[in-house]
């Protein structure tokens, strides 16, 4: 069984480690963090090993870099001597830093390497995530299959060309925050209309979940699904008209564009 190492067990790194643990077993996982105490506590929770960054880099086949884009250059500088002593092909780096390309990561390493670049989102913590991934030519199909299987408990994985991953990530990666804003607005409005806050939240959450679930199995377009809810002269169409008059589509597009711009800026600051 391949060994999986996680450098950084914050919200995202920790969620992915938990998911991988369900697939490969805790005995095949080693974790580290800038806070040794945090790594030890997390390892105790999973039943896996904790170590320092260098030990993870020395021993793991799959090395997940769960650090922020601004921190990644410093982490790679510290890992470079250890990784460059290893034989090429003996390890695979998995980066999840927004905006940081595979080429940029190899530049930080100072050598070519097997690299998988991923963009997961926070629902991986409940097994409902969307994990975009791409890889360079040094990663074999066999290794990619192993990677996808290891993340099967995290949610859906989808291969995408690297040139498209930044655009896709503002939908799947930033998207949950936008969804939560919409849920908050529905809950708050429900309360203003006299509903209990807990019930208003439940109704909003289940409705969003149900709508997304129906869309995923339906062969109809999103527009058709929307129209089917809108009876002529009914209640729903009046609300839809407000969204249309307030240019909802343009607002969403502008928000995604702002997130995309920032993603590119983060990559440029490597």
Order of alpha helices (4+ residues) and beta strands (2+ residues): beta-alpha-beta-alpha-beta-alpha-beta-alpha-beta-alpha-beta-beta-alpha-beta-alpha-alpha-alpha-alpha-alpha-alpha
